Amino acid sequence: MRIQQLLYLQKVVALGNMTEAAKELFIAQPTLSSAIKQLEKEMGITILIRGKKGVSLTEDGREFMQYAQQILDQVQLLEHRYGDQSSAPKIFSVAAQHYAFAVDAFVQLLKEIGQSDYQASLKEMRTYEVIEDVANLHSEIGIVYLSRYNHQVMENSFQEKELSFTPLFKAHPHVFLYRNHPLAGKKSISLADLLPYPKLSYDQGQHNSFYYWEETLADQHSPKSIIVSDRATMFNLAIGLSGYTISSGIINADLNGDDIIARPLISDEYIEIGYLTNRLHQLSSIGQKYLGYLRESIEKMPSANLIYF
């Protein structure tokens, strides 16, 4: 199997037509067809269904393309990383749970390199997706948290996927709620205080074990529970329904406004937020710069009782 064969197959699948693919690849159709047949022979499967109206993937072909696409993504990363550095744009991607300081650091980074060409992405993702994104080198850095409750499961996952977790800070859990919430006047809040109000949590998709939830003490029973997919919706529901969520206590007023406040939760649990990197990948200079801005962003935001690493 050669990379060129995978590139040929990728083009054929994208266009669904062997003739059109050959034209765009600037090769003869018999050459293209022969290359893909040879690939099918080497793999021992039928990848394409060939018909008068074009081609489509078989069941085996769909699975094969999932693996092939990962290989092609890695090839593209290598070309960008080690190709012509004088003309190549700066490329950087970070995956994170829903943290405002991760966004703030990303903004500061892009402001610094704003005069250069760049391709950058910031993905707020489910916990399992953050881990997978860094494991597959789709992102250089992933931002997640550990607690007493989830650390064993999470660290086992990091080990299995060749990931390193570097802590940034440790904090006591805080309740995020609307500044006019009935509990806003309390200096600290207990779990019993929260029972009358809706608990807001981020959707974790198929990987909805409490170990992967973004909210600390997710396993604690709440008679009212709402699942959301993004920070804006969570904060809107916190305001409109007097809902709450439990997080680190770090709030960025520039990004989130002044409507959401944090109050300490009475609990012996902790939140240890850090970043993931892939052990098989050396962090780029732009990735190192991002980590610098990440630390600055955390340190400048209003927070209480943080322990920095």
N, C-alpha and C positions, 0 to 999 in steps of 0.2 A: 504494500500500500504506500502511495506517495501523496504528499501534500497537494500536488497538482491535480491528482484524481479527485481529491475532496473538493478542491476549488471548482473543478468542472461540474461535479455533482451538485454543489451548492447553487451554481448558476442555473442548471437545468431545473432543479426543484423550484427555484424562485420564479422562473419564467413559465414552467410547465410545458415547455416545447423544446424539443431537441434542435430543431432548425434555427429558431431564434437564439437559443443559447450559443450555438456554434458561431453565429454571426457576431454576437457581442464578444465572444472569446477570440475572434479572428482565427478560427481553425476550421478545417473541413468537417462536415457533419459525420462522415464515416470515422474520422479520427476520434471525435468526441464519443460516438457510440461505442467504439472499440475500447476506449479507455474505461468507460463505465462498466461494460461487460467484463473486462478484465478485473475490475474492482469487485464485482459481484462474485466472480469465480474465486478470487483470493479469500473473500470473506465467507464464502459458502452459503450465501443467501441471495434471494431475489430482492433487489432494492426498489426497482421501478416497475410499474405497470405501464406497458406501452400500448397506446391505442391510436386510432385515426385522428382523434381530436387533441392528442398530446400525451403527456406522461404524468403519472402521480405516484406517490409513495405507497409501498405495501406496508403491512403492519411491521414487518422486520425492518423495512426501510425507514419508517418513522423513528423507531428506536435507534437505528444506526445513525440517523442524522442528528439526534440529540447528542450522541457522543462525538460525532464528527464536528459539530458546531463548537463544542468545547475546545477541540484541538485547533480549529481555525481561529477561535478567539485568542488562544494562547500565542499562536503564530503572529497575529496582529499586534499583540502586546510586545512581543519580542522585536518586531520590526520598528515599532514606535520607540521602544526603549533603547535599542542599540543601532538604529538606522542613522540616517544623516541628521545629526543633532543640530546642525546649523540652520536647517530649514524646517525641521519638524516642530509642530506646535506642542506646547506643554500639555500633558495629559494627566488628569488626576480624577480619581473617583473615591468617594467615601460613602459607606453605608452606616446607618445609625438607627437606634431606637429614637423615640420622639423627644429630642433634647434641644432646647433653644440655644444653648451655648455651642452646640455643634454647628448650627446654622450661622451664628455670629462669627465663629472662627473661619468658616467657609467664605463669608462675605469679606472679612479682613484679608484673607489670602488672595482672593481674586482682585481686590483693590490694589494690592501690591504688584501683581503681575499683569495689571490691566493694559499696559502698553505692549504686551507680547501677545502672540497668537496662543490660544489655549482651547482645549476641549475638556470640560470639567463636568462632573455630575455629583449631586448630593441626593442620596436616596434615603428617605425615612421609611424603614421597612419593619416587618415583623421580626421577632427575635431570631427565629430559625433561619429566615431569609438573610439576615445580616451575617450570620455564621457561614452560610453557604456561599454568599457573595464573596467573602474574603477567602474562603477555602478554594473557590474556583478562580481566584485572581481577577474577578470582575471589579473588585474594589481593593485598593491598597490598605485601607484602614476601615475597621468596623468598631462602632461604639456601643457597648452593652453594659449591664450592671450585674453584679453578684450580690447575694445575700446569704445569711445563714441557711435559709430554706433551699435555695436553688444551687448553691455553689458546687456541690458534688456532681450533680447531673451536668451542669454547664461545663465544668472543668474536664469531665470525661469526654464531652463532645469536642472541646478544644483539642484535647490530646489526640483523639481519634482522627481529627481533620488537620493535624500538623499546624495548629494555630498557637500563637503566644498571646497571653493576656497580660497587659501592663496596667496596673492601677493608676488612676489619676488622683482620686480623692475618696474618702469615706465620710459618710454623713448619716445622721439619724433621719428616719422617715419624717416627712412633713405632709400635711394635708393641703392640697391646692383647692381653693374655693373662691367664690365670688366675694368681693370686698363688702357687700351688703348681706352676706349670708347670715342666718341667725347665730352661727357659731363663730363668726368673724371676731367678735369681741373677746373671745377666750384666749388666754395666753398659751394654753396647750389643750389638745383635744384627745379624747379617748375613743376607742372603737365603739364603746357603748353610746357615746354622744352621736356617732355617725349613723346609727341604725335607722333613724327615721328618714334618711336622705338617700337619693339614688347614688350608687357607686358607679363611676365611669371607668371603663377599661378599654384598652386597644384590642381590636380583633387580631387573633393569632392564627386564623385559618385552620388548616387541618392539624397543626401542631399546637393544640390548645391546652396542653397540660399546664397546670399551674406553675410548673418549673420554668416555662417559657414566657409567662406573662410579664409585662413591663412594670406592673404595679406591685410594689412590695405588699406582703401579707395578702396576696390574691386569694389564698385558700380560706381566708376568714369569711364566714357566712355573712351575706347581706341580703335582706328581704327584697331590696330593690336594686336591680343591676341593669346597666345599659352598656352595650358594646358599640364602639365607634371605630372609625378607620383613620382619622386624622386629628391633629391638634386643634384646628379651627373649630371643628364640630364639638370636640370635647369641651372647649372653653365656652362655646355658645350654650351648651347644655348645662354647664356649671352655672352660668348666669341665669338662664331661663328656667331651670328646674331645681335650682339650689343643689345641684349635684356636686360631687367631689371626686378627686383621685388622690392617690398616695404616691409621692415621688421624693426627689432629693431635697427640695426646698429652694433650689436655685431658679430664679425667675429673671427673664430679660424683659424689662419694661419697654425697651425700644422696639422689640419684636412683638410682644404680646400685649402691650398696653398696661394700664394700671388697674384694670378691673379684677385681675386674678391675684390673690395673695397666698402666702404660705403660713401655716401654723404648725408648730411641732406636734407630732403624734406621740402619745404616751406608749412607748413600746421599747423592748430591749433588742429589737431587730436593727439591722444596719443596711445601708446601701453603699456598695463599693463600685463606683463607676470607673471604667477603664477602656482601653482600646485593644482591638485584636489586630495582629499582623500575621501574615503567612510566613512560616519558617523557611519556605522554599524561595522566598522573594526578598531581595534586598530593598529596603525602603528607599524611594527616590528622594532627591533633594526637595522637591515640591511637597512630598509627603512629610518630610521632616519639618518643613516650614509650617505646614498645617498643624502639626502637633504643638509647635511653639505658640501659634495663635490660639489653639484650643486651651492650653494652660492659662494664657493671658485672659481669655474670655471667661473662664471659670473663676479666676481670682478677682476679677473686677465686678462680678455680679453680687448683689446683696444675698447673703446666705448666713447661716448660723452653724457653729460647731463643726466646721469642716476640718478634716485631717488630710493634709496634702502629702503626696508621695514624691 
